[in-house]
Every structure is written in structure tokens, then in C-alpha cells.
Amino acid sequence: MIQPLRNFLLVSPIEITTEREQKTASGIYVANPKANRVDTQVAKAKVDAVGKDVKEIEKGDTVYYNFFSGNSIITPGKDAYGKDDLEQHLVWEEDILAKETK
């Protein structure tokens, strides 16, 4: 188990919206002009663990953060989606853009 320090969060990505192009029904790829903007590349993730200084987010919350913030951690084995490796991200609390409310 990985325990983040200070104000870091350990998150597991759920959905990442970084499509640079879209494919039409006929198989033609069309560029997505919004994908070139960094502020549109947002990752959705479940919080697996929080550091001791994190104030607004708890384990189990679903959060949205800039895809390019933080660091990736790859753990060999199977993740929840059946991929070969488990990918998690260490993200600063300040890099969290929003969280889902219940």
C-alpha cells in the first residue's frame, strides 16, 4: 500500500478526456480543436489515499484534476478494468479542480 505524504493524494483514474481526434462513422479522423487546450484535458479519478495535511478531500471521493499534473505510479498486476498494470497518480491537493458531491 502506498501512503501519500503531506498534501498529496493517491488517485486511480476512471476516465481521461484527452482525445485529440474523433473518428466518424465512415472511418475518417477529424481533429478536435479543443484537445489542444491544456485546460480541457481533465482526468476523473477515485481517491485511494490522502496525506495527513489534505483538508477538503477524503478517501473514496471522486475528483477531477488536470491530466498533466502529478506523477504516475505503475504497479505490476491487474487493475479494476482488467489491464495488465495498475496505474495510479500522486497529485497535489492544489491541483484538484473539483470533486463530485453526493
N, C-alpha and C positions, 0 to 999 in steps of 0.2 A: 504494500500500500504506500502511496506517495502522499505525504502531508505537506501542503504548501506553507511557506513561512510568511511572516509579516502580513502585507495586504495583497497577497496573491490568491488566486482561485484556480483550482484544477477543474477543468470542464471537459465534457465529451461532446463533440459536435453532433448535432442532429441533422441540420440542413445547412448547406452552404450555397449562397446565391452569388456565384462568380461566373455565370455563363457569359462568354464573350460573343457567342453567335448562337442563332437559333436555326433549327432545321425545319423547312417547310414539309408539307405532306408529300410533295413531289421529290424531296431529297435535296433541295437547294439550300445551302447555308447562307443565312442573312446576318450581317454584322449587327450587334446590339450596341448602339452608341452609348447607352447609359453604363455599360460594363466597364468602359474606360475610366469612369469616375471612381475614385477610391471610396468615396462616401456611400456608394451603392453596393459595395462588396461587404455584406454583413453575414456573419455566421450566427446560427441559432444553436445553443448548447444547453445541456443539463449540467448543473453544478454538482461535482462529485465530492469536493472537499474545499474548505476555506481556511485561510490563515487566521491567526489569532487577532489581527488588527482589522479584519473586514467587519464593517459596521452594518451595511444595508442589505447584504445578500446572505442567504443561508443555503446549506446543503439541500439539494433537491429542487431548488428554484430553476426555472428556465430563463435564460438570459440571451441577449443579443449583443454582439461586440464586433468591432472592426476585424475583418478576416486577417489582416496583416499585423495585428498586434499580438504580443505574447510569443511563446515558444512552443514548438511541437514536441511531444514525447511519444515515441513509438514503443509499445510493449509487444513482444512476440506472443502469438496466440490468437484466439478467436475473439472478435468483438461481438456486440449485440446484433450486428447486421450480417454476420457470417463471413466477414472479411478475414484475411489472413492475420492481420496485426491490429491491435487496439491502438487507436490514435487519440491522444488527449492533448489539451493545450493548457499551459500555465499563463494566466492573464492577470494583469494588474487590475485591481478593483476600479481604478480610474478609467480604464479602457472599456468598461461595461457601458453600453449605450442605453439599455432598457432591460426591464425584466417583466415577465408576464405576471399578472395578478390573478388571484383566484376568485 
